[in-house]
Amino acid sequence: MRLMSSAAVLLFAAALASGAAAQTPAFDAARISNDIKVLSDDSFEGRGIATPAEQKVIDYLSQQYAAAGFAPGGENGGWTQAVSLNRFTVSNVSGQIKVGDWTQPLTQGQQATITTRLPGESVDLRGKPLVFVGYGTNAPERQWNDFKTDVRGKVIVVLVNDADFEEPSLNTFGGEAMTYYGRWTYKYEEAARQGAAGVLIVHETRPASYGWTTVANSWSVPQFDIVRQNPSAERVPMEAWIQRDVAVDLFRRAGLDFEQEKVKARRRDFQPVELKGATIDARFDVKTDQIVTHNVLAKLEGATHPDETILYTGHWDHIGMGEPDANGDRIFNGAVDNASGTAGLLELARQWSAGPKPERTIVMISFTGEESGLLGSEFYAANPLYPLEKTVAGFNLDATNVLGRMSKLGVTGYGQSELDERVIALAAAQGRGFEGDAGAGAGIYFRSDHFPLAKRGVPMGYLSSTGDYIDEPIAPRLAAAAEYRANRYHQAADEWEPTWDYRGMIQDLEVVFAAGQALANSRDWPEWKTGSEFGPARAVSAEQRK
């Protein structure tokens, strides 16, 4: 079944303003479905990195890219880029928090998740004092510092998200839109800079934007990190989350009201609070080894400006295999996240090859290590195979829409770059509106593979379907979306469904294809907008794009 929106002719005529011959793509829902089905099959064992399943992924993607007409785009004329990582596997985890004669065991995956990304053989923290440091933020440009006390050698307790999240009118950190300060990655990084021995992030579903099961699943499997020259300066010995109810009880027994302390933490004059009499014991063994995983790259070389590239990106990896769920299933298939985006890249490649050769080079990158902290994209951005100075722009696909057409295009990071107006116009030609900065409150802009490239100055689009479902029946679509968020995201139940409706995904693919085609056949260089924090990194290389 080949699907095309009713506004296709207008859409692509508008996109190809350069005068190149318009190509009407024929995105094939059956092919997309089959790619998702294959990549999320149990035989791929959840697409864990540096497992036997990785080679199955590489083989499948390279075969499909080759069949689509793309050439190898990786190192040494091959399909891959090697990414060296440290892998950390923890075992024999024991932990407890104490206040006076009260003791709360911290059972791995239940009251807490405890791990590390610091090389070593074991971690042994005994009697470490606990200090509440609010949101764990040190932002001099915002005159904000939660570390008004020395936390060296202590374990800090922090809240997830930003100080504005529950009171957006404060507008200290952009209101509802999460900044990078709200991400768990930042909180662990800042704790290391402050010399803390460990971090307990208090999990709350709404500010985290996912439930406890997602945390337990994501942190109970081996963790990965890029190989660092001085890891002890950038990683704390213990990275942990605790359940909200445990934190509330802990605060109460230390003579504090959790909710009152949260309110205090929203202000610049917040003072860190030592939880009187509260300590933590945590011990676990660590197996640390280095592994090599791979980004998969394919290219369609440009006819007249092959040194200038347009990227399409998405991660191929998922969580792999973990503890069995209630149904005994321990394979995290990752059908939506992100076999769907990976299938989208394959289908885009087929459409690019079907039309006239573009003037600029098109590069597809299937990243590794996204689920471990955007590690494949971070590695690529630090070691690009195609110079970032001559990378025109890019579009990222992650957990695409498989539930049908929606009324709006979600533009994550809206207001950052000139890509906004281009994709909004293309959505309008489809009869869709747009929602600016979709997912801002959950920090979506910092949670996918476009971000390492964006922070180095490459304009990156990260789009999604949003708004209202427009095709009947509506209720089952809403129920399926809610059920995915509650019971499937980062859980073993994220499996392929034969009844999925790809019309919404295809509308999104139309937009990124048309936007890329207009750029590929022009001399345009989209810019960051005034005030974007990513503009200065791009400006450094401006002379190379004249």
C-alpha positions as CSV (number, residue, x, y, z in Angstrom):
1,M,0.0,0.0,0.0
2,R,1.5,3.3,-1.1
3,L,0.3,6.4,0.7
4,M,0.5,10.1,-0.2
5,S,-1.3,13.0,1.4
6,S,-3.9,14.9,-0.7
7,A,-1.7,18.0,-0.6
8,A,1.3,16.3,-2.0
9,V,1.7,18.3,-5.2
10,L,1.5,21.6,-3.4
11,L,3.8,20.3,-0.7
12,F,6.6,19.3,-3.0
13,A,6.2,22.2,-5.4
14,A,6.7,24.5,-2.4
15,A,9.6,22.5,-1.1
16,L,11.6,22.6,-4.4
17,A,11.7,26.4,-4.6
18,S,15.1,26.1,-6.2
19,G,13.5,25.0,-9.4
20,A,14.6,21.3,-9.4
21,A,12.2,18.8,-10.8
22,A,9.7,17.9,-8.1
23,Q,9.7,14.3,-6.9
24,T,6.5,12.9,-5.5
25,P,7.7,10.1,-3.1
26,A,5.6,7.0,-2.6
27,F,6.2,6.0,1.0
28,D,5.2,2.4,1.4
29,A,3.4,1.5,4.7
30,A,3.9,-2.2,4.1
31,R,7.7,-1.9,3.8
32,I,7.8,0.3,6.9
33,S,5.8,-2.2,8.9
34,N,8.0,-5.1,7.7
35,D,11.2,-3.2,8.7
36,I,9.8,-2.5,12.2
37,K,8.7,-6.1,12.5
38,V,12.1,-7.5,11.6
39,L,14.1,-5.1,13.8
40,S,11.9,-5.7,16.8
41,D,11.7,-9.4,16.4
42,D,12.7,-11.5,19.5
43,S,15.6,-12.8,17.5
44,F,17.2,-9.3,17.7
45,E,17.1,-9.6,21.5
46,G,16.2,-6.0,22.1
47,R,19.0,-4.6,20.0
48,G,21.4,-4.3,22.9
49,I,24.7,-2.7,21.9
50,A,27.9,-4.9,21.8
51,T,25.8,-8.1,21.9
52,P,25.4,-10.7,19.1
53,A,22.3,-8.8,18.1
54,E,24.3,-5.8,17.0
55,Q,25.8,-7.6,14.1
56,K,22.3,-8.7,13.0
57,V,21.3,-5.0,13.0
58,I,24.3,-3.9,11.1
59,D,23.8,-6.7,8.5
60,Y,20.1,-5.9,8.0
61,L,20.6,-2.1,7.8
62,S,23.5,-2.3,5.4
63,Q,21.7,-4.7,3.2
64,Q,18.6,-2.5,3.1
65,Y,20.6,0.7,2.5
66,A,22.4,-1.0,-0.3
67,A,19.2,-2.3,-1.9
68,A,17.8,1.2,-1.7
69,G,20.7,2.5,-3.8
70,F,22.9,4.1,-1.1
71,A,26.6,3.5,-0.7
72,P,28.6,2.7,2.4
73,G,29.1,5.9,4.4
74,G,31.2,4.8,7.2
75,E,35.0,4.5,7.9
76,N,37.4,3.0,5.4
77,G,34.7,2.6,2.7
78,G,32.5,0.5,5.0
79,W,29.1,0.8,6.6
80,T,30.1,1.6,10.1
81,Q,31.9,3.9,12.5
82,A,33.5,2.2,15.5
83,V,32.4,3.8,18.9
84,S,34.6,2.8,21.9
85,L,32.7,2.7,25.2
86,N,33.2,1.6,28.7
87,R,30.6,-0.9,29.9
88,F,29.6,-1.1,33.6
89,T,27.8,-4.1,35.0
90,V,26.9,-3.9,38.6
91,S,26.1,-6.9,40.8
92,N,25.6,-7.8,44.5
93,V,23.9,-4.5,45.1
94,S,23.1,-3.7,48.7
95,G,21.9,-0.4,50.1
96,Q,20.0,1.2,52.9
97,I,19.3,4.6,54.3
98,K,19.2,5.3,58.1
99,V,17.8,8.0,60.4
100,G,18.3,7.2,64.0
101,D,17.0,3.7,64.7
102,W,15.0,3.7,61.4
103,T,16.4,1.7,58.5
104,Q,15.0,1.5,55.0
105,P,16.5,-1.2,52.7
106,L,17.1,-0.1,49.1
107,T,16.3,-3.1,47.0
108,Q,17.6,-2.8,43.5
109,G,14.7,-1.9,41.1
110,Q,12.2,-1.5,43.9
111,Q,13.0,1.4,46.3
112,A,16.0,2.5,44.3
113,T,18.2,1.8,41.3
114,I,21.9,2.0,42.0
115,T,24.7,1.9,39.5
116,T,27.9,3.7,38.4
117,R,29.7,4.9,35.3
118,L,33.0,5.3,37.0
119,P,35.6,2.6,36.1
120,G,36.6,0.4,39.0
121,E,36.0,-3.0,40.6
122,S,33.5,-2.0,43.4
123,V,31.9,0.9,45.1
124,D,31.6,0.9,48.9
125,L,29.9,3.9,50.5
126,R,29.3,3.6,54.3
127,G,27.7,6.1,56.6
128,K,27.7,8.8,54.0
129,P,25.6,11.9,55.1
130,L,22.7,12.9,52.9
131,V,22.3,16.5,51.8
132,F,19.2,17.9,49.9
133,V,20.4,20.3,47.2
134,G,17.1,21.1,45.5
135,Y,17.4,20.7,41.8
136,G,21.1,20.3,41.9
137,T,21.7,23.2,39.6
138,N,24.7,25.6,39.2
139,A,23.8,28.2,36.6
140,P,25.9,31.3,37.0
141,E,24.3,33.0,33.9
142,R,21.0,32.7,35.8
143,Q,22.4,33.8,39.1
144,W,21.5,30.4,40.5
145,N,23.5,28.0,42.7
146,D,22.0,25.1,44.7
147,F,25.5,24.2,46.0
148,K,25.9,26.8,48.7
149,T,27.6,24.2,50.9
150,D,30.5,21.8,50.5
151,V,29.1,18.4,49.4
152,R,32.5,16.7,48.8
153,G,32.3,13.1,49.9
154,K,28.6,13.3,50.6
155,V,25.6,11.9,48.8
156,I,23.2,14.5,47.5
157,V,19.5,14.2,47.1
158,V,18.1,16.1,44.1
159,L,14.8,16.7,42.3
160,V,14.2,15.9,38.7
161,N,13.4,18.6,36.1
162,D,13.9,22.4,36.6
163,A,12.9,24.7,39.4
164,D,10.1,26.2,37.2
165,F,8.4,22.9,36.4
166,E,5.7,23.1,39.1
167,E,5.5,26.9,39.1
168,P,6.1,28.0,35.5
169,S,5.2,31.7,36.3
170,L,8.7,31.9,38.0
171,N,10.2,31.8,34.5
172,T,13.7,31.4,36.0
173,F,14.5,28.4,33.7
174,G,12.1,29.1,30.8
175,G,8.8,28.2,32.5
176,E,7.4,24.9,31.5
177,A,10.2,24.2,28.9
178,M,12.9,22.1,30.5
179,T,16.4,23.3,30.1
180,Y,19.4,21.0,30.1
181,Y,19.7,21.7,33.8
182,G,16.6,19.6,34.3
183,R,18.0,16.4,32.7
184,W,19.3,13.6,34.9
185,T,22.5,13.6,32.8
186,Y,23.3,17.1,33.9
187,K,22.5,16.4,37.6
188,Y,25.0,13.5,37.7
189,E,27.6,15.6,35.8
190,E,27.3,18.6,38.2
191,A,27.5,16.3,41.2
192,A,30.9,15.1,39.9
193,R,32.1,18.7,39.4
194,Q,31.1,19.4,43.0
195,G,33.0,16.3,44.3
196,A,29.9,14.4,45.6
197,A,30.2,10.7,46.4
198,G,26.8,9.9,44.9
199,V,23.5,11.2,43.8
200,L,19.9,10.2,44.7
201,I,17.5,11.6,42.1
202,V,13.9,11.6,43.5
203,H,11.7,10.0,40.9
204,E,8.3,11.7,40.4
205,T,6.3,10.6,37.3
206,R,5.1,14.0,36.0
207,P,8.4,16.0,36.2
208,A,10.3,12.9,34.9
209,S,7.7,12.3,32.2
210,Y,7.9,8.6,32.7
211,G,7.0,6.1,35.5
212,W,9.1,4.2,37.9
213,T,9.1,1.0,35.7
214,T,10.9,3.0,33.0
215,V,13.6,4.0,35.5
216,A,13.9,0.4,36.9
217,N,14.2,-1.1,33.4
218,S,16.7,1.5,32.1
219,W,19.1,1.4,35.0
220,S,19.0,-2.3,35.9
221,V,21.0,-3.3,32.7
222,P,24.6,-2.5,32.0
223,Q,25.4,1.2,31.6
224,F,27.8,2.7,29.1
225,D,29.9,5.8,28.7
226,I,32.4,7.1,26.3
227,V,36.1,6.5,27.3
228,R,37.2,9.5,29.3
229,Q,40.7,10.8,30.1
230,N,39.9,11.7,33.7
231,P,36.6,9.9,34.5
232,S,36.7,10.7,38.3
233,A,36.4,14.4,37.4
234,E,33.3,13.7,35.4
235,R,31.5,10.8,37.1
236,V,30.4,10.1,40.7
237,P,30.9,6.7,42.3
238,M,27.2,6.1,42.7
239,E,24.4,7.2,40.4
240,A,21.0,6.4,41.8
241,W,17.3,7.1,41.7
242,I,14.8,6.6,44.6
243,Q,11.1,6.3,44.7
244,R,9.2,9.4,45.7
245,D,7.5,7.6,48.7
246,V,10.9,6.6,50.0
247,A,12.1,10.2,49.8
248,V,8.9,11.5,51.6
249,D,9.5,9.1,54.4
250,L,13.2,9.9,54.6
251,F,12.5,13.7,54.9
252,R,9.8,13.1,57.5
253,R,12.1,11.1,59.7
254,A,14.7,13.8,59.3
255,G,12.2,16.4,60.6
256,L,11.4,17.9,57.2
257,D,8.4,18.1,55.0
258,F,9.2,17.0,51.4
259,E,6.6,19.2,49.7
260,Q,7.7,22.3,51.7
261,E,11.3,21.7,50.8
262,K,10.4,21.4,47.2
263,V,8.7,24.8,47.3
264,K,11.8,26.3,48.9
265,A,14.0,24.8,46.2
266,R,12.3,26.9,43.5
267,R,14.0,30.1,44.6
268,R,17.4,31.5,44.1
269,D,17.9,32.0,47.9
270,F,17.3,28.2,48.5
271,Q,19.8,26.9,51.1
272,P,20.9,23.2,50.9
273,V,19.6,21.1,53.8
274,E,21.5,18.4,55.5
275,L,19.1,15.6,56.4
276,K,19.9,15.5,60.1
277,G,21.0,12.1,61.3
278,A,20.4,10.6,57.8
279,T,23.0,8.4,56.2
280,I,23.3,6.0,53.4
281,D,25.2,2.7,53.0
282,A,25.6,1.4,49.5
283,R,27.9,-1.4,48.2
284,F,28.1,-3.1,44.9
285,D,30.6,-4.9,42.7
286,V,31.4,-3.4,39.3
287,K,32.6,-5.2,36.2
288,T,34.2,-2.6,33.9
289,D,35.3,-3.4,30.4
290,Q,35.7,-1.7,27.1
291,I,33.6,-2.6,24.2
292,V,33.3,-1.4,20.6
293,T,29.8,-0.7,19.2
294,H,29.0,0.9,15.9
295,N,27.1,3.7,14.2
296,V,25.8,2.6,10.7
297,L,26.1,5.2,7.9
298,A,24.9,5.2,4.3
299,K,25.3,8.0,1.8
300,L,24.0,9.2,-1.6
301,E,26.7,11.4,-3.0
302,G,25.7,14.8,-4.3
303,A,26.1,15.6,-8.0
304,T,27.6,19.1,-7.7
305,H,28.4,19.7,-4.0
306,P,29.3,16.3,-2.6
307,D,31.3,17.9,0.3
308,E,28.1,19.4,1.7
309,T,25.8,17.1,3.6
310,I,22.3,16.8,4.9
311,L,21.8,14.3,7.7
312,Y,18.9,12.0,8.5
313,T,19.4,10.3,11.9
314,G,17.9,7.9,14.4
315,H,19.1,5.3,16.9
316,W,19.1,1.6,16.1
317,D,19.7,0.4,19.7
318,H,17.3,-0.4,22.5
319,I,17.7,-1.7,26.0
320,G,18.4,-5.3,25.1
321,M,17.5,-8.0,27.6
322,G,16.7,-7.5,31.3
323,E,14.7,-8.9,34.2
324,P,11.5,-10.7,33.2
325,D,8.3,-8.7,33.4
326,A,5.0,-10.0,35.0
327,N,4.5,-12.1,31.8
328,G,8.0,-13.5,31.9
329,D,9.1,-11.5,28.9
330,R,12.7,-10.2,29.3
331,I,13.3,-9.0,25.7
332,F,12.9,-5.2,25.3
333,N,11.9,-5.3,21.6
334,G,11.8,-1.5,21.1
335,A,9.4,-1.6,18.2
336,V,8.3,2.1,18.5
337,D,11.5,3.1,20.2
338,N,13.2,3.1,17.9
339,A,12.7,0.4,15.2
340,S,10.1,2.8,13.9
341,G,12.5,5.6,13.4
342,T,15.1,3.2,11.9
343,A,12.5,2.0,9.5
344,G,11.8,5.6,8.6
345,L,15.4,6.1,7.6
346,L,15.3,3.1,5.4
347,E,12.2,4.3,3.7
348,L,13.6,7.8,3.2
349,A,16.7,6.3,1.6
350,R,14.5,4.4,-0.9
351,Q,12.8,7.6,-1.8
352,W,16.0,9.6,-2.3
353,S,17.4,6.9,-4.6
354,A,14.1,6.8,-6.6
355,G,14.4,10.4,-7.7
356,P,17.0,12.7,-9.4
357,K,20.4,12.7,-7.8
358,P,20.6,15.6,-5.3
359,E,23.2,18.4,-5.6
360,R,24.3,17.9,-2.0
361,T,25.2,14.6,-0.3
362,I,22.5,12.8,1.7
363,V,23.8,10.8,4.7
364,M,21.7,8.4,6.8
365,I,23.1,7.7,10.3
366,S,21.7,4.9,12.5
367,F,23.3,5.8,15.8
368,T,24.3,3.3,18.6
369,G,24.1,4.0,22.3
370,E,21.2,6.4,22.4
371,E,19.5,4.5,25.3
372,S,22.8,4.8,27.2
373,G,22.9,8.6,27.1
374,L,23.1,9.6,23.4
375,L,26.6,8.1,23.2
376,G,26.7,7.1,19.5
377,S,25.6,10.6,18.4
378,E,27.9,12.2,21.0
379,F,30.8,10.2,19.6
380,Y,29.9,11.1,16.0
381,A,29.6,14.8,16.8
382,A,33.0,14.7,18.4
383,N,34.5,12.6,15.6
384,P,32.5,13.5,12.5
385,L,33.0,11.6,9.3
386,Y,31.5,14.5,7.4
387,P,32.7,17.9,8.6
388,L,30.2,19.6,10.7
389,E,31.1,23.0,9.2
390,K,29.8,21.7,5.8
391,T,26.8,19.8,7.3
392,V,23.9,21.9,6.1
393,A,21.2,20.6,8.5
394,G,19.7,17.4,9.7
395,F,16.4,15.7,10.8
396,N,16.1,13.2,13.6
397,L,13.6,10.3,13.8
398,D,12.9,8.8,17.2
399,A,9.8,6.9,18.3
400,T,7.6,7.9,15.3
401,N,3.8,8.0,15.1
402,V,2.3,4.6,14.3
403,L,-1.3,5.4,15.4
404,G,-2.6,7.5,12.6
405,R,-2.8,11.0,11.2
406,M,-2.8,14.0,13.7
407,S,-3.8,17.6,13.3
408,K,-0.5,19.2,14.0
409,L,3.2,18.9,13.5
410,G,5.2,19.0,16.7
411,V,8.4,21.1,16.4
412,T,10.7,20.2,19.2
413,G,13.1,23.0,19.9
414,Y,10.8,25.6,18.2
415,G,12.3,29.0,18.1
416,Q,15.9,27.8,17.8
417,S,16.6,27.7,14.1
418,E,15.4,28.7,10.6
419,L,14.3,25.2,10.0
420,D,11.1,26.0,11.9
421,E,9.5,28.1,9.2
422,R,10.4,25.6,6.5
423,V,8.8,22.6,8.1
424,I,5.8,24.5,9.4
425,A,5.0,25.6,5.8
426,L,5.2,22.0,4.6
427,A,2.9,20.9,7.3
428,A,0.4,23.7,6.4
429,A,0.4,22.4,2.8
430,Q,-0.8,19.0,4.3
431,G,-3.6,20.9,6.1
432,R,-1.9,20.6,9.5
433,G,-1.1,23.2,12.1
434,F,1.9,23.1,14.3
435,E,2.7,23.0,18.0
436,G,5.9,24.8,19.0
437,D,8.4,23.0,21.1
438,A,6.4,19.9,21.6
439,G,7.5,18.0,24.7
440,A,9.4,21.0,26.1
441,G,8.2,20.2,29.7
442,A,9.7,16.8,29.5
443,G,13.0,18.1,28.1
444,I,12.5,16.1,24.8
445,Y,15.0,18.5,23.0
446,F,17.8,17.1,25.2
447,R,16.8,13.4,25.0
448,S,17.5,12.3,21.4
449,D,20.3,12.1,18.9
450,H,19.9,15.5,17.3
451,F,21.2,17.2,20.5
452,P,24.9,16.4,20.4
453,L,24.9,17.8,16.8
454,A,22.8,20.9,17.7
455,K,25.0,21.9,20.6
456,R,28.0,21.9,18.1
457,G,26.1,24.2,15.8
458,V,24.4,22.0,13.2
459,P,20.7,23.0,12.7
460,M,18.7,19.9,13.5
461,G,15.0,19.3,13.2
462,Y,13.2,16.9,15.5
463,L,9.6,16.6,14.5
464,S,6.6,14.5,15.5
465,S,2.9,14.2,15.0
466,T,0.8,15.9,17.7
467,G,-2.6,17.5,18.3
468,D,-5.8,15.5,17.7
469,Y,-6.3,12.3,15.8
470,I,-8.3,13.1,12.7
471,D,-9.4,9.7,11.5
472,E,-12.2,7.6,13.2
473,P,-12.3,5.7,15.4
474,I,-10.6,8.2,17.7
475,A,-11.0,6.6,21.1
476,P,-8.9,3.5,20.4
477,R,-6.0,5.7,19.1
478,L,-6.1,7.8,22.3
479,A,-6.3,4.6,24.4
480,A,-3.3,3.1,22.6
481,A,-1.2,6.2,23.0
482,A,-1.9,6.3,26.7
483,E,-1.3,2.6,27.1
484,Y,2.1,2.9,25.3
485,R,3.2,5.7,27.7
486,A,2.0,3.8,30.8
487,N,2.9,0.2,29.9
488,R,5.2,-0.1,26.9
489,Y,7.7,2.7,26.8
490,H,11.1,1.2,27.8
491,Q,9.2,-2.0,28.8
492,A,9.1,-5.5,27.2
493,A,5.7,-4.8,25.8
494,D,7.0,-2.3,23.1
495,E,6.3,-4.8,20.4
496,W,5.2,-4.6,16.8
497,E,1.5,-4.6,16.1
498,P,0.0,-5.6,12.7
499,T,-2.8,-3.1,13.1
500,W,-0.7,0.1,13.3
501,D,-1.8,3.0,11.1
502,Y,1.3,4.6,9.4
503,R,-0.5,7.5,7.7
504,G,0.7,10.0,10.4
505,M,4.3,8.7,10.3
506,I,4.2,9.1,6.5
507,Q,3.0,12.7,6.7
508,D,6.0,13.4,8.9
509,L,8.3,11.6,6.5
510,E,6.9,13.7,3.7
511,V,7.8,16.9,5.6
512,V,11.4,15.9,6.4
513,F,11.9,14.5,2.8
514,A,10.6,17.7,1.2
515,A,12.6,20.0,3.6
516,G,15.7,18.0,2.9
517,Q,15.1,18.0,-0.8
518,A,14.7,21.8,-0.9
519,L,18.0,22.1,1.0
520,A,19.8,19.5,-1.1
521,N,19.1,21.3,-4.3
522,S,19.9,24.9,-3.2
523,R,22.7,27.0,-1.8
524,D,20.8,27.6,1.4
525,W,22.5,27.3,4.8
526,P,19.8,27.5,7.5
527,E,20.9,29.6,10.5
528,W,20.3,29.6,14.2
529,K,18.0,32.4,15.4
530,T,19.2,35.3,17.4
531,G,19.4,34.3,21.0
532,S,19.9,30.6,20.4
533,E,22.6,29.1,22.6
534,F,23.7,27.0,19.7
535,G,24.4,30.0,17.3
536,P,27.9,30.8,18.6
537,A,29.2,27.4,17.9
538,R,28.0,27.7,14.2
539,A,29.3,31.2,13.8
540,V,32.9,30.1,14.3
541,S,32.9,28.3,10.9
542,A,30.8,30.8,9.0
543,E,33.6,31.6,6.5
544,Q,33.6,27.9,5.3
545,R,30.0,28.2,4.1
546,K,30.2,31.2,1.8
